[in-house]
Amino acid sequence: MRTGGEKMNCAKSKKCPVCGKMFVGRKDKRFCSAECRTFYHNERRYWKRHYAKFLVKRAGGLMRFLKSLISG
Ligand SMILES: [Zn+2]
């Protein structure tokens, strides 16, 4: 699947995934500013924590379901 002309070139204008601003940077630069980078990593940590909680809850439900299959 091709989604536009995204190439592995350096010094290209890219879009900041946090604020959506276009900026030019090296290929390893993903955010327009340090604030955006910090924000992104904080968000990710937040979602990781919450998603883990959600998975544990779901796994608990699945275990109950399996146990009911075995015992019933
Ligand atoms: Zn930004």
N, CA, C, O and the ligand as a Tripos MOL2 file, in Angstrom:
@<TRIPOS>MOLECULE
protein
  289   287    73     0     0
PROTEIN
NO_CHARGES

@<TRIPOS>ATOM
      1 N           0.8470   -1.2010    0.0000 N.3       1 MET1
      2 CA          0.0000    0.0000    0.0000 C.3       1 MET1
      3 C           0.8770    1.2430    0.0000 C.2       1 MET1
      4 O           1.8120    1.3470    0.7940 O.2       1 MET1
      5 N           0.5870    2.1560   -0.8610 N.am      2 ARG2
      6 CA          1.3730    3.3910   -0.9200 C.3       2 ARG2
      7 C           0.5790    4.5260   -0.3200 C.2       2 ARG2
      8 O          -0.5570    4.7910   -0.7140 O.2       2 ARG2
      9 N           1.1820    5.1790    0.6220 N.am      3 THR3
     10 CA          0.4960    6.3090    1.2550 C.3       3 THR3
     11 C           1.3090    7.5650    1.0190 C.2       3 THR3
     12 O           1.9650    8.0720    1.9280 O.2       3 THR3
     13 N           1.2630    8.0600   -0.1950 N.am      4 GLY4
     14 CA          1.9830    9.2920   -0.4930 C.3       4 GLY4
     15 C           3.4530    9.0530   -0.6680 C.2       4 GLY4
     16 O           3.9150    7.9180   -0.5490 O.2       4 GLY4
     17 N           4.1960   10.0870   -0.9450 N.am      5 GLY5
     18 CA          5.6150    9.9330   -1.2190 C.3       5 GLY5
     19 C           6.4890   10.0200    0.0140 C.2       5 GLY5
     20 O           7.2820   10.9510    0.1540 O.2       5 GLY5
     21 N           6.3510    9.0680    0.8940 N.am      6 GLU6
     22 CA          7.1980    9.1040    2.0810 C.3       6 GLU6
     23 C           8.4840    8.3410    1.8210 C.2       6 GLU6
     24 O           8.4540    7.1350    1.5790 O.2       6 GLU6
     25 N           9.6020    9.0280    1.8700 N.am      7 LYS7
     26 CA         10.8850    8.3970    1.5980 C.3       7 LYS7
     27 C          11.7880    8.4890    2.8150 C.2       7 LYS7
     28 O          11.5520    9.2840    3.7250 O.2       7 LYS7
     29 N          12.8230    7.6650    2.8180 N.am      8 MET8
     30 CA         13.7400    7.6420    3.9490 C.3       8 MET8
     31 C          14.8510    8.6760    3.7690 C.2       8 MET8
     32 O          16.0160    8.3860    4.0440 O.2       8 MET8
     33 N          14.5160    9.8260    3.3310 N.am      9 ASN9
     34 CA         15.5230   10.8690    3.1470 C.3       9 ASN9
     35 C          15.6850   11.6950    4.4080 C.2       9 ASN9
     36 O          14.7750   11.7790    5.2330 O.2       9 ASN9
     37 N          16.8560   12.3050    4.5490 N.am     10 CYS10
     38 CA         17.0480   13.1740    5.6820 C.3      10 CYS10
     39 C          16.6440   14.5970    5.3060 C.2      10 CYS10
     40 O          16.4300   14.9070    4.1340 O.2      10 CYS10
     41 N          16.5460   15.4370    6.2960 N.am     11 ALA11
     42 CA         16.1790   16.8370    6.0920 C.3      11 ALA11
     43 C          14.9620   16.9920    5.1950 C.2      11 ALA11
     44 O          15.0040   17.6540    4.1580 O.2      11 ALA11
     45 N          13.9080   16.3770    5.6160 N.am     12 LYS12
     46 CA         12.6410   16.4960    4.9040 C.3      12 LYS12
     47 C          11.6490   17.1700    5.8210 C.2      12 LYS12
     48 O          11.7610   17.1040    7.0450 O.2      12 LYS12
     49 N          10.6960   17.8080    5.2220 N.am     13 SER13
     50 CA          9.6750   18.3950    6.0750 C.3      13 SER13
     51 C           8.7330   17.2840    6.5170 C.2      13 SER13
     52 O           8.2860   16.4760    5.7030 O.2      13 SER13
     53 N           8.4410   17.2510    7.7860 N.am     14 LYS14
     54 CA          7.5180   16.2420    8.3130 C.3      14 LYS14
     55 C           6.5300   16.8760    9.2520 C.2      14 LYS14
     56 O           6.6360   18.0410    9.6370 O.2      14 LYS14
     57 N           5.5770   16.0700    9.5980 N.am     15 LYS15
     58 CA          4.5050   16.5730   10.4310 C.3      15 LYS15
     59 C           4.6900   16.1000   11.8560 C.2      15 LYS15
     60 O           4.9100   14.9140   12.1050 O.2      15 LYS15
     61 N           4.6030   17.0080   12.7670 N.am     16 CYS16
     62 CA          4.7010   16.6510   14.1770 C.3      16 CYS16
     63 C           3.4470   15.8660   14.5770 C.2      16 CYS16
     64 O           2.3340   16.3530   14.3770 O.2      16 CYS16
     65 N           3.6050   14.6620   15.1370 N.am     17 PRO17
     66 CA          2.4400   13.8460   15.4860 C.3      17 PRO17
     67 C           1.6610   14.3920   16.6770 C.2      17 PRO17
     68 O           0.5520   13.9370   16.9570 O.2      17 PRO17
     69 N           2.2320   15.3590   17.3750 N.am     18 VAL18
     70 CA          1.5610   15.9070   18.5520 C.3      18 VAL18
     71 C           0.7140   17.1160   18.1890 C.2      18 VAL18
     72 O          -0.4860   17.1450   18.4620 O.2      18 VAL18
     73 N           1.3350   18.1100   17.5770 N.am     19 CYS19
     74 CA          0.5990   19.3410   17.2960 C.3      19 CYS19
     75 C           0.2340   19.4790   15.8210 C.2      19 CYS19
     76 O          -0.5200   20.3820   15.4580 O.2      19 CYS19
     77 N           0.7560   18.6010   14.9680 N.am     20 GLY20
     78 CA          0.3930   18.6250   13.5630 C.3      20 GLY20
     79 C           1.1170   19.6760   12.7520 C.2      20 GLY20
     80 O           0.7870   19.9010   11.5870 O.2      20 GLY20
     81 N           2.1100   20.3280   13.3580 N.am     21 LYS21
     82 CA          2.8650   21.3640   12.6730 C.3      21 LYS21
     83 C           3.8840   20.7270   11.7250 C.2      21 LYS21
     84 O           4.4750   19.6940   12.0380 O.2      21 LYS21
     85 N           4.0790   21.3510   10.5730 N.am     22 MET22
     86 CA          5.1050   20.8790    9.6590 C.3      22 MET22
     87 C           6.4410   21.4780   10.0810 C.2      22 MET22
     88 O           6.5310   22.6560   10.4250 O.2      22 MET22
     89 N           7.4810   20.6380   10.0470 N.am     23 PHE23
     90 CA          8.8020   21.1450   10.4000 C.3      23 PHE23
     91 C           9.8460   20.3750    9.6200 C.2      23 PHE23
     92 O           9.5690   19.3070    9.0750 O.2      23 PHE23
     93 N          11.0460   20.9230    9.5700 N.am     24 VAL24
     94 CA         12.1360   20.2680    8.8600 C.3      24 VAL24
     95 C          13.1610   19.8070    9.8810 C.2      24 VAL24
     96 O          13.5640   20.5660   10.7630 O.2      24 VAL24
     97 N          13.5750   18.5640    9.7540 N.am     25 GLY25
     98 CA         14.5560   18.0400   10.6950 C.3      25 GLY25
     99 C          15.2330   16.8150   10.1520 C.2      25 GLY25
    100 O          14.8940   16.3270    9.0740 O.2      25 GLY25
    101 N          16.1910   16.3190   10.9010 N.am     26 ARG26
    102 CA         16.8530   15.0820   10.5150 C.3      26 ARG26
    103 C          15.8640   13.9300   10.5760 C.2      26 ARG26
    104 O          14.7760   14.0540   11.1390 O.2      26 ARG26
    105 N          16.2610   12.8020    9.9860 N.am     27 LYS27
    106 CA         15.3060   11.7030    9.8800 C.3      27 LYS27
    107 C          14.9640   11.0890   11.2300 C.2      27 LYS27
    108 O          13.9220   10.4510   11.3840 O.2      27 LYS27
    109 N          15.8470   11.2830   12.2100 N.am     28 ASP28
    110 CA         15.5490   10.7190   13.5230 C.3      28 ASP28
    111 C          14.7370   11.6780   14.3900 C.2      28 ASP28
    112 O          14.3460   11.3560   15.5120 O.2      28 ASP28
    113 N          14.4980   12.8630   13.8350 N.am     29 LYS29
    114 CA         13.7120   13.8250   14.5870 C.3      29 LYS29
    115 C          12.2460   13.6490   14.2550 C.2      29 LYS29
    116 O          11.8550   13.6890   13.0880 O.2      29 LYS29
    117 N          11.4480   13.4580   15.2660 N.am     30 ARG30
    118 CA         10.0420   13.1740   15.0080 C.3      30 ARG30
    119 C           9.1200   14.2760   15.4750 C.2      30 ARG30
    120 O           7.9600   14.3380   15.0660 O.2      30 ARG30
    121 N           9.6250   15.1410   16.3260 N.am     31 PHE31
    122 CA          8.7590   16.1610   16.8960 C.3      31 PHE31
    123 C           9.3140   17.5400   16.6230 C.2      31 PHE31
    124 O          10.5240   17.7140   16.4850 O.2      31 PHE31
    125 N           8.4320   18.5210   16.5450 N.am     32 CYS32
    126 CA          8.8550   19.8630   16.1970 C.3      32 CYS32
    127 C           9.5930   20.5190   17.3530 C.2      32 CYS32
    128 O          10.3920   21.4310   17.1370 O.2      32 CYS32
    129 N           9.3400   20.0740   18.5620 N.am     33 SER33
    130 CA          9.9680   20.7140   19.7070 C.3      33 SER33
    131 C          10.1110   19.7270   20.8620 C.2      33 SER33
    132 O           9.5250   18.6440   20.8530 O.2      33 SER33
    133 N          10.8920   20.1200   21.8430 N.am     34 ALA34
    134 CA         11.0890   19.2670   23.0150 C.3      34 ALA34
    135 C           9.7920   19.1110   23.7870 C.2      34 ALA34
    136 O           9.5460   18.0690   24.3940 O.2      34 ALA34
    137 N           8.9660   20.1380   23.7650 N.am     35 GLU35
    138 CA          7.6880   20.0650   24.4840 C.3      35 GLU35
    139 C           6.7930   18.9830   23.8900 C.2      35 GLU35
    140 O           6.1530   18.2130   24.6060 O.2      35 GLU35
    141 N           6.7700   18.9500   22.5600 N.am     36 CYS36
    142 CA          5.9330   17.9550   21.8870 C.3      36 CYS36
    143 C           6.4460   16.5470   22.1600 C.2      36 CYS36
    144 O           5.6610   15.6170   22.3450 O.2      36 CYS36
    145 N           7.7610   16.4000   22.1820 N.am     37 ARG37
    146 CA          8.3300   15.0810   22.4370 C.3      37 ARG37
    147 C           7.9700   14.6210   23.8450 C.2      37 ARG37
    148 O           7.5570   13.4800   24.0490 O.2      37 ARG37
    149 N           8.1280   15.5110   24.8030 N.am     38 THR38
    150 CA          7.7930   15.1830   26.1830 C.3      38 THR38
    151 C           6.3260   14.8270   26.2990 C.2      38 THR38
    152 O           5.9570   13.8560   26.9590 O.2      38 THR38
    153 N           5.5020   15.6170   25.6550 N.am     39 PHE39
    154 CA          4.0640   15.3830   25.6890 C.3      39 PHE39
    155 C           3.7360   14.0040   25.1340 C.2      39 PHE39
    156 O           2.9500   13.2540   25.7140 O.2      39 PHE39
    157 N           4.3500   13.6860   24.0080 N.am     40 TYR40
    158 CA          4.0940   12.4050   23.3540 C.3      40 TYR40
    159 C           4.4750   11.2440   24.2600 C.2      40 TYR40
    160 O           3.7190   10.2810   24.3870 O.2      40 TYR40
    161 N           5.6390   11.3260   24.8870 N.am     41 HIS41
    162 CA          6.0860   10.2190   25.7290 C.3      41 HIS41
    163 C           5.2420   10.1120   26.9890 C.2      41 HIS41
    164 O           5.0010    9.0090   27.4790 O.2      41 HIS41
    165 N           4.7960   11.2290   27.5120 N.am     42 ASN42
    166 CA          3.9100   11.1880   28.6700 C.3      42 ASN42
    167 C           2.6010   10.5130   28.2980 C.2      42 ASN42
    168 O           2.0890    9.6790   29.0450 O.2      42 ASN42
    169 N           2.0640   10.8780   27.1440 N.am     43 GLU43
    170 CA          0.8150   10.2920   26.6680 C.3      43 GLU43
    171 C           0.9570    8.7880   26.5320 C.2      43 GLU43
    172 O           0.0960    8.0160   26.9530 O.2      43 GLU43
    173 N           2.0830    8.3940   25.9230 N.am     44 ARG44
    174 CA          2.2850    6.9810   25.6660 C.3      44 ARG44
    175 C           2.3500    6.1950   26.9680 C.2      44 ARG44
    176 O           1.8180    5.0910   27.0840 O.2      44 ARG44
    177 N           3.0280    6.8080   27.9550 N.am     45 ARG45
    178 CA          3.1340    6.1410   29.2400 C.3      45 ARG45
    179 C           1.7430    5.9980   29.8540 C.2      45 ARG45
    180 O           1.4010    4.9690   30.4370 O.2      45 ARG45
    181 N           0.9620    7.0480   29.7080 N.am     46 TYR46
    182 CA         -0.3920    7.0540   30.2470 C.3      46 TYR46
    183 C          -1.2100    5.9270   29.6230 C.2      46 TYR46
    184 O          -1.8630    5.1590   30.3290 O.2      46 TYR46
    185 N          -1.1690    5.8360   28.3060 N.am     47 TRP47
    186 CA         -1.9730    4.8360   27.6200 C.3      47 TRP47
    187 C          -1.4840    3.4340   27.8960 C.2      47 TRP47
    188 O          -2.2850    2.5060   28.0070 O.2      47 TRP47
    189 N          -0.1810    3.2680   28.0090 N.am     48 LYS48
    190 CA          0.3810    1.9660   28.3120 C.3      48 LYS48
    191 C          -0.1750    1.4760   29.6360 C.2      48 LYS48
    192 O          -0.6010    0.3280   29.7610 O.2      48 LYS48
    193 N          -0.1670    2.3590   30.6180 N.am     49 ARG49
    194 CA         -0.6310    1.9920   31.9510 C.3      49 ARG49
    195 C          -2.1080    1.6140   31.9050 C.2      49 ARG49
    196 O          -2.5370    0.6100   32.4750 O.2      49 ARG49
    197 N          -2.8730    2.4590   31.2040 N.am     50 HIS50
    198 CA         -4.3090    2.2140   31.1840 C.3      50 HIS50
    199 C          -4.6560    0.9960   30.3420 C.2      50 HIS50
    200 O          -5.5800    0.2510   30.6700 O.2      50 HIS50
    201 N          -3.9300    0.7960   29.2750 N.am     51 TYR51
    202 CA         -4.1870   -0.3390   28.4070 C.3      51 TYR51
    203 C          -3.8390   -1.6310   29.1420 C.2      51 TYR51
    204 O          -4.5370   -2.6340   28.9980 O.2      51 TYR51
    205 N          -2.7690   -1.6100   29.9280 N.am     52 ALA52
    206 CA         -2.3890   -2.7900   30.7040 C.3      52 ALA52
    207 C          -3.5080   -3.1460   31.6700 C.2      52 ALA52
    208 O          -3.8410   -4.3190   31.8390 O.2      52 ALA52
    209 N          -4.0800   -2.1430   32.2970 N.am     53 LYS53
    210 CA         -5.1810   -2.3610   33.2280 C.3      53 LYS53
    211 C          -6.3520   -3.0070   32.5030 C.2      53 LYS53
    212 O          -6.9730   -3.9490   32.9950 O.2      53 LYS53
    213 N          -6.6310   -2.4810   31.3350 N.am     54 PHE54
    214 CA         -7.7350   -2.9740   30.5220 C.3      54 PHE54
    215 C          -7.5000   -4.4390   30.1230 C.2      54 PHE54
    216 O          -8.4200   -5.2570   30.1510 O.2      54 PHE54
    217 N          -6.2660   -4.7490   29.7560 N.am     55 LEU55
    218 CA         -5.9400   -6.1150   29.3430 C.3      55 LEU55
    219 C          -6.0800   -7.0840   30.5120 C.2      55 LEU55
    220 O          -6.5920   -8.1910   30.3520 O.2      55 LEU55
    221 N          -5.6270   -6.6640   31.6740 N.am     56 VAL56
    222 CA         -5.7130   -7.5210   32.8570 C.3      56 VAL56
    223 C          -7.1800   -7.8190   33.1600 C.2      56 VAL56
    224 O          -7.5530   -8.9460   33.4830 O.2      56 VAL56
    225 N          -7.9920   -6.7830   33.0450 N.am     57 LYS57
    226 CA         -9.4210   -6.9430   33.2880 C.3      57 LYS57
    227 C         -10.0100   -7.9490   32.3040 C.2      57 LYS57
    228 O         -10.7700   -8.8410   32.6790 O.2      57 LYS57
    229 N          -9.6420   -7.7810   31.0420 N.am     58 ARG58
    230 CA        -10.1640   -8.6560   29.9970 C.3      58 ARG58
    231 C          -9.6810  -10.0870   30.1820 C.2      58 ARG58
    232 O         -10.4440  -11.0390   30.0150 O.2      58 ARG58
    233 N          -8.3880  -10.2310   30.5330 N.am     59 ALA59
    234 CA         -7.8230  -11.5570   30.7440 C.3      59 ALA59
    235 C          -8.5320  -12.2230   31.9050 C.2      59 ALA59
    236 O          -8.7820  -13.4280   31.8740 O.2      59 ALA59
    237 N          -8.8600  -11.4480   32.9310 N.am     60 GLY60
    238 CA         -9.5940  -11.9810   34.0760 C.3      60 GLY60
    239 C         -10.9350  -12.5350   33.6350 C.2      60 GLY60
    240 O         -11.3360  -13.6180   34.0610 O.2      60 GLY60
    241 N         -11.6230  -11.8010   32.7910 N.am     61 GLY61
    242 CA        -12.9180  -12.2470   32.2840 C.3      61 GLY61
    243 C         -12.7770  -13.5040   31.4570 C.2      61 GLY61
    244 O         -13.6100  -14.4070   31.5390 O.2      61 GLY61
    245 N         -11.7310  -13.5660   30.6670 N.am     62 LEU62
    246 CA        -11.4880  -14.7320   29.8140 C.3      62 LEU62
    247 C         -11.1970  -15.9670   30.6710 C.2      62 LEU62
    248 O         -11.6640  -17.0640   30.3670 O.2      62 LEU62
    249 N         -10.4250  -15.7780   31.7390 N.am     63 MET63
    250 CA        -10.1090  -16.8910   32.6280 C.3      63 MET63
    251 C         -11.3770  -17.4260   33.2780 C.2      63 MET63
    252 O         -11.5640  -18.6350   33.4100 O.2      63 MET63
    253 N         -12.2330  -16.5150   33.6750 N.am     64 ARG64
    254 CA        -13.4960  -16.9440   34.2790 C.3      64 ARG64
    255 C         -14.3120  -17.7430   33.2740 C.2      64 ARG64
    256 O         -14.9190  -18.7600   33.6080 O.2      64 ARG64
    257 N         -14.3140  -17.2650   32.0510 N.am     65 PHE65
    258 CA        -15.0700  -17.9330   30.9880 C.3      65 PHE65
    259 C         -14.5210  -19.3390   30.7460 C.2      65 PHE65
    260 O         -15.2820  -20.2980   30.6150 O.2      65 PHE65
    261 N         -13.1830  -19.4490   30.6870 N.am     66 LEU66
    262 CA        -12.5700  -20.7620   30.4620 C.3      66 LEU66
    263 C         -12.8490  -21.7150   31.6250 C.2      66 LEU66
    264 O         -13.1110  -22.9020   31.4290 O.2      66 LEU66
    265 N         -12.7860  -21.1700   32.8250 N.am     67 LYS67
    266 CA        -13.0400  -21.9960   34.0050 C.3      67 LYS67
    267 C         -14.4860  -22.4900   33.9920 C.2      67 LYS67
    268 O         -14.7710  -23.6280   34.3660 O.2      67 LYS67
    269 N         -15.3850  -21.6220   33.5610 N.am     68 SER68
    270 CA        -16.7910  -22.0340   33.5070 C.3      68 SER68
    271 C         -16.9860  -23.1240   32.4670 C.2      68 SER68
    272 O         -17.8440  -23.9910   32.6340 O.2      68 SER68
    273 N         -16.2060  -23.0910   31.4020 N.am     69 LEU69
    274 CA        -16.2830  -24.1270   30.3770 C.3      69 LEU69
    275 C         -15.7900  -25.4530   30.9300 C.2      69 LEU69
    276 O         -16.3700  -26.5080   30.6740 O.2      69 LEU69
    277 N         -14.6970  -25.3760   31.6990 N.am     70 ILE70
    278 CA        -14.0920  -26.5990   32.2300 C.3      70 ILE70
    279 C         -15.0020  -27.2230   33.2900 C.2      70 ILE70
    280 O         -15.2570  -28.4270   33.2970 O.2      70 ILE70
    281 N         -15.4850  -26.3460   34.1910 N.am     71 SER71
    282 CA        -16.2830  -26.8900   35.2960 C.3      71 SER71
    283 C         -17.7170  -27.2040   34.8600 C.2      71 SER71
    284 O         -18.3550  -28.1070   35.4010 O.2      71 SER71
    285 N         -18.2100  -26.4560   33.8840 N.am     72 GLY72
    286 CA        -19.6110  -26.6510   33.5000 C.3      72 GLY72
    287 C         -19.6700  -27.6190   32.3850 C.2      72 GLY72
    288 O         -20.7550  -27.9350   31.8980 O.2      72 GLY72
    289 ZN          4.7870   19.7120   17.6990 Zn       73 ZN73
@<TRIPOS>BOND
     1     1     2 1
     2     2     3 1
     3     3     4 2
     4     3     5 am
     5     5     6 1
     6     6     7 1
     7     7     8 2
     8     7     9 am
     9     9    10 1
    10    10    11 1
    11    11    12 2
    12    11    13 am
    13    13    14 1
    14    14    15 1
    15    15    16 2
    16    15    17 am
    17    17    18 1
    18    18    19 1
    19    19    20 2
    20    19    21 am
    21    21    22 1
    22    22    23 1
    23    23    24 2
    24    23    25 am
    25    25    26 1
    26    26    27 1
    27    27    28 2
    28    27    29 am
    29    29    30 1
    30    30    31 1
    31    31    32 2
    32    31    33 am
    33    33    34 1
    34    34    35 1
    35    35    36 2
    36    35    37 am
    37    37    38 1
    38    38    39 1
    39    39    40 2
    40    39    41 am
    41    41    42 1
    42    42    43 1
    43    43    44 2
    44    43    45 am
    45    45    46 1
    46    46    47 1
    47    47    48 2
    48    47    49 am
    49    49    50 1
    50    50    51 1
    51    51    52 2
    52    51    53 am
    53    53    54 1
    54    54    55 1
    55    55    56 2
    56    55    57 am
    57    57    58 1
    58    58    59 1
    59    59    60 2
    60    59    61 am
    61    61    62 1
    62    62    63 1
    63    63    64 2
    64    63    65 am
    65    65    66 1
    66    66    67 1
    67    67    68 2
    68    67    69 am
    69    69    70 1
    70    70    71 1
    71    71    72 2
    72    71    73 am
    73    73    74 1
    74    74    75 1
    75    75    76 2
    76    75    77 am
    77    77    78 1
    78    78    79 1
    79    79    80 2
    80    79    81 am
    81    81    82 1
    82    82    83 1
    83    83    84 2
    84    83    85 am
    85    85    86 1
    86    86    87 1
    87    87    88 2
    88    87    89 am
    89    89    90 1
    90    90    91 1
    91    91    92 2
    92    91    93 am
    93    93    94 1
    94    94    95 1
    95    95    96 2
    96    95    97 am
    97    97    98 1
    98    98    99 1
    99    99   100 2
   100    99   101 am
   101   101   102 1
   102   102   103 1
   103   103   104 2
   104   103   105 am
   105   105   106 1
   106   106   107 1
   107   107   108 2
   108   107   109 am
   109   109   110 1
   110   110   111 1
   111   111   112 2
   112   111   113 am
   113   113   114 1
   114   114   115 1
   115   115   116 2
   116   115   117 am
   117   117   118 1
   118   118   119 1
   119   119   120 2
   120   119   121 am
   121   121   122 1
   122   122   123 1
   123   123   124 2
   124   123   125 am
   125   125   126 1
   126   126   127 1
   127   127   128 2
   128   127   129 am
   129   129   130 1
   130   130   131 1
   131   131   132 2
   132   131   133 am
   133   133   134 1
   134   134   135 1
   135   135   136 2
   136   135   137 am
   137   137   138 1
   138   138   139 1
   139   139   140 2
   140   139   141 am
   141   141   142 1
   142   142   143 1
   143   143   144 2
   144   143   145 am
   145   145   146 1
   146   146   147 1
   147   147   148 2
   148   147   149 am
   149   149   150 1
   150   150   151 1
   151   151   152 2
   152   151   153 am
   153   153   154 1
   154   154   155 1
   155   155   156 2
   156   155   157 am
   157   157   158 1
   158   158   159 1
   159   159   160 2
   160   159   161 am
   161   161   162 1
   162   162   163 1
   163   163   164 2
   164   163   165 am
   165   165   166 1
   166   166   167 1
   167   167   168 2
   168   167   169 am
   169   169   170 1
   170   170   171 1
   171   171   172 2
   172   171   173 am
   173   173   174 1
   174   174   175 1
   175   175   176 2
   176   175   177 am
   177   177   178 1
   178   178   179 1
   179   179   180 2
   180   179   181 am
   181   181   182 1
   182   182   183 1
   183   183   184 2
   184   183   185 am
   185   185   186 1
   186   186   187 1
   187   187   188 2
   188   187   189 am
   189   189   190 1
   190   190   191 1
   191   191   192 2
   192   191   193 am
   193   193   194 1
   194   194   195 1
   195   195   196 2
   196   195   197 am
   197   197   198 1
   198   198   199 1
   199   199   200 2
   200   199   201 am
   201   201   202 1
   202   202   203 1
   203   203   204 2
   204   203   205 am
   205   205   206 1
   206   206   207 1
   207   207   208 2
   208   207   209 am
   209   209   210 1
   210   210   211 1
   211   211   212 2
   212   211   213 am
   213   213   214 1
   214   214   215 1
   215   215   216 2
   216   215   217 am
   217   217   218 1
   218   218   219 1
   219   219   220 2
   220   219   221 am
   221   221   222 1
   222   222   223 1
   223   223   224 2
   224   223   225 am
   225   225   226 1
   226   226   227 1
   227   227   228 2
   228   227   229 am
   229   229   230 1
   230   230   231 1
   231   231   232 2
   232   231   233 am
   233   233   234 1
   234   234   235 1
   235   235   236 2
   236   235   237 am
   237   237   238 1
   238   238   239 1
   239   239   240 2
   240   239   241 am
   241   241   242 1
   242   242   243 1
   243   243   244 2
   244   243   245 am
   245   245   246 1
   246   246   247 1
   247   247   248 2
   248   247   249 am
   249   249   250 1
   250   250   251 1
   251   251   252 2
   252   251   253 am
   253   253   254 1
   254   254   255 1
   255   255   256 2
   256   255   257 am
   257   257   258 1
   258   258   259 1
   259   259   260 2
   260   259   261 am
   261   261   262 1
   262   262   263 1
   263   263   264 2
   264   263   265 am
   265   265   266 1
   266   266   267 1
   267   267   268 2
   268   267   269 am
   269   269   270 1
   270   270   271 1
   271   271   272 2
   272   271   273 am
   273   273   274 1
   274   274   275 1
   275   275   276 2
   276   275   277 am
   277   277   278 1
   278   278   279 1
   279   279   280 2
   280   279   281 am
   281   281   282 1
   282   282   283 1
   283   283   284 2
   284   283   285 am
   285   285   286 1
   286   286   287 1
   287   287   288 2
@<TRIPOS>SUBSTRUCTURE
     1 MET1         2 RESIDUE 1 A MET
     2 ARG2         6 RESIDUE 1 A ARG
     3 THR3        10 RESIDUE 1 A THR
     4 GLY4        14 RESIDUE 1 A GLY
     5 GLY5        18 RESIDUE 1 A GLY
     6 GLU6        22 RESIDUE 1 A GLU
     7 LYS7        26 RESIDUE 1 A LYS
     8 MET8        30 RESIDUE 1 A MET
     9 ASN9        34 RESIDUE 1 A ASN
    10 CYS10       38 RESIDUE 1 A CYS
    11 ALA11       42 RESIDUE 1 A ALA
    12 LYS12       46 RESIDUE 1 A LYS
    13 SER13       50 RESIDUE 1 A SER
    14 LYS14       54 RESIDUE 1 A LYS
    15 LYS15       58 RESIDUE 1 A LYS
    16 CYS16       62 RESIDUE 1 A CYS
    17 PRO17       66 RESIDUE 1 A PRO
    18 VAL18       70 RESIDUE 1 A VAL
    19 CYS19       74 RESIDUE 1 A CYS
    20 GLY20       78 RESIDUE 1 A GLY
    21 LYS21       82 RESIDUE 1 A LYS
    22 MET22       86 RESIDUE 1 A MET
    23 PHE23       90 RESIDUE 1 A PHE
    24 VAL24       94 RESIDUE 1 A VAL
    25 GLY25       98 RESIDUE 1 A GLY
    26 ARG26      102 RESIDUE 1 A ARG
    27 LYS27      106 RESIDUE 1 A LYS
    28 ASP28      110 RESIDUE 1 A ASP
    29 LYS29      114 RESIDUE 1 A LYS
    30 ARG30      118 RESIDUE 1 A ARG
    31 PHE31      122 RESIDUE 1 A PHE
    32 CYS32      126 RESIDUE 1 A CYS
    33 SER33      130 RESIDUE 1 A SER
    34 ALA34      134 RESIDUE 1 A ALA
    35 GLU35      138 RESIDUE 1 A GLU
    36 CYS36      142 RESIDUE 1 A CYS
    37 ARG37      146 RESIDUE 1 A ARG
    38 THR38      150 RESIDUE 1 A THR
    39 PHE39      154 RESIDUE 1 A PHE
    40 TYR40      158 RESIDUE 1 A TYR
    41 HIS41      162 RESIDUE 1 A HIS
    42 ASN42      166 RESIDUE 1 A ASN
    43 GLU43      170 RESIDUE 1 A GLU
    44 ARG44      174 RESIDUE 1 A ARG
    45 ARG45      178 RESIDUE 1 A ARG
    46 TYR46      182 RESIDUE 1 A TYR
    47 TRP47      186 RESIDUE 1 A TRP
    48 LYS48      190 RESIDUE 1 A LYS
    49 ARG49      194 RESIDUE 1 A ARG
    50 HIS50      198 RESIDUE 1 A HIS
    51 TYR51      202 RESIDUE 1 A TYR
    52 ALA52      206 RESIDUE 1 A ALA
    53 LYS53      210 RESIDUE 1 A LYS
    54 PHE54      214 RESIDUE 1 A PHE
    55 LEU55      218 RESIDUE 1 A LEU
    56 VAL56      222 RESIDUE 1 A VAL
    57 LYS57      226 RESIDUE 1 A LYS
    58 ARG58      230 RESIDUE 1 A ARG
    59 ALA59      234 RESIDUE 1 A ALA
    60 GLY60      238 RESIDUE 1 A GLY
    61 GLY61      242 RESIDUE 1 A GLY
    62 LEU62      246 RESIDUE 1 A LEU
    63 MET63      250 RESIDUE 1 A MET
    64 ARG64      254 RESIDUE 1 A ARG
    65 PHE65      258 RESIDUE 1 A PHE
    66 LEU66      262 RESIDUE 1 A LEU
    67 LYS67      266 RESIDUE 1 A LYS
    68 SER68      270 RESIDUE 1 A SER
    69 LEU69      274 RESIDUE 1 A LEU
    70 ILE70      278 RESIDUE 1 A ILE
    71 SER71      282 RESIDUE 1 A SER
    72 GLY72      286 RESIDUE 1 A GLY
    73 ZN73       289 GROUP 0 **** ****
